[in-house]
Amino acid sequence: MTEKREKFQFEKALEILEKIVESMESGELTLDQALQKYEEGVGLVRACQTQLNEAEKKIEILTKTLDGALRKEPFDPEDPSRGARKGKRKKDPEDEA
């Protein structure tokens, strides 16, 4: 159930961001109101970006084994050694150039 909750929060943040943009584009806000909306929007964008970055890392952990089968490894956001490049990967001759 955690995944549904996270998705709902992300979608809700996008809805709020859309409303913020609409209100700022309307030209009906005072300068102080516009600055407050801008700050709120920046916070939401950062939160969404963090969630997207974590989702991307989880996807990268899904790796192919030597026989072509897929293997899913647990994601630990505190472990910087994890990621798409970890594991057995064929060397690309262009990487060495």
C-alpha positions in Angstrom: 0.0 0.0 0.0 3.0 2.3 0.4 3.5 2.6 -3.4 -0.1 3.8 -3.9 0.4 6.4 -1.1 3.6 7.6 -2.7 2.0 7.8 -6.1 -0.9 9.7 -4.7 1.4 12.2 -3.0 3.3 12.7 -6.2 0.2 13.2 -8.3 -1.2 15.5 -5.7 2.0 17.6 -5.7 1.7 17.9 -9.5 -1.9 19.1 -9.2 -0.9 21.7 -6.7 1.9 22.8 -8.9 -0.5 23.2 -11.8 -2.8 25.4 -9.7 0.2 27.5 -8.5 1.2 28.1 -12.1 -2.3 29.0 -13.1 -2.7 31.5 -10.2 0.7 33.1 -11.0 -0.1 33.4 -14.7 -3.4 35.0 -13.9 -1.6 38.2 -12.9 -4.1 38.6 -10.0 -1.6 37.9 -7.2 0.2 40.6 -5.2 3.9 40.5 -5.2 4.0 38.9 -1.8 1.4 36.3 -2.8 3.3 35.5 -5.9 6.6 35.1 -3.9 4.8 32.8 -1.5 3.4 30.7 -4.3 6.8 30.6 -5.9 8.4 29.3 -2.7 5.7 26.7 -2.3 6.2 25.6 -5.9 10.0 25.3 -5.5 9.5 23.1 -2.5 7.1 20.8 -4.3 9.4 20.6 -7.4 12.3 19.5 -5.1 10.1 16.9 -3.4 8.9 15.5 -6.7 12.5 15.5 -8.2 13.7 13.6 -5.1 11.0 11.0 -5.6 11.7 10.7 -9.3 15.4 10.2 -8.6 14.7 7.4 -6.1 12.4 5.7 -8.6 15.0 6.0 -11.3 17.6 4.3 -9.0 15.2 1.5 -8.3 14.7 0.9 -12.0 18.5 0.9 -12.6 19.0 -1.9 -10.1 17.1 -4.2 -12.3 20.0 -5.7 -14.2 20.7 -8.5 -16.7 22.7 -11.5 -15.7 25.2 -13.1 -18.0 22.6 -15.6 -19.3 20.3 -12.7 -20.2 17.8 -13.3 -17.3 16.7 -10.3 -15.3 17.7 -10.0 -11.6 16.3 -7.5 -9.2 18.5 -6.3 -6.4 17.3 -4.4 -3.3 17.7 -0.7 -3.4 19.6 1.0 -0.6 19.6 4.8 -1.1 22.5 5.0 1.4 24.7 2.7 -0.7 26.4 4.8 -3.4 28.1 1.8 -4.9 24.7 0.5 -6.1 23.4 1.4 -9.6 23.2 0.4 -13.2 26.9 0.2 -13.7 27.5 -2.3 -10.9 27.7 -5.9 -11.7 28.9 -7.9 -14.7 28.8 -5.7 -17.8 30.4 -6.2 -21.2 33.1 -3.6 -21.8 32.4 -1.1 -24.5 35.5 -0.5 -26.7 34.5 3.2 -26.8 34.8 3.5 -23.0 38.5 2.7 -23.2 39.2 5.4 -25.8 
